[in-house]
């Protein structure tokens, strides 16, 4: 079953909260992982690995650097689903 953008956003917000303690309602599509949410590269890799498991997608390392906002990640995950 494919996840909707809203489900991916909610799930990503939970993963970010688990990793960083950032409130889930602070995670929005237009937020930058580094500038707005202050997520470092190590935390980002953990979030990516957990997102791959949660949403059953593969996010190649070379793609991670292109995912600068939460919206970028949501779009990538939605499009990467089977």
Secondary structure, DSSP 8 states (H G I E B T S, - for coil): ----HHHHHHHHHHHHHHHH---GGG--TT-BTTTTS---HHHHHHHHHHHHHHHT----HHHHTT--BHHHHHHHHHHH--
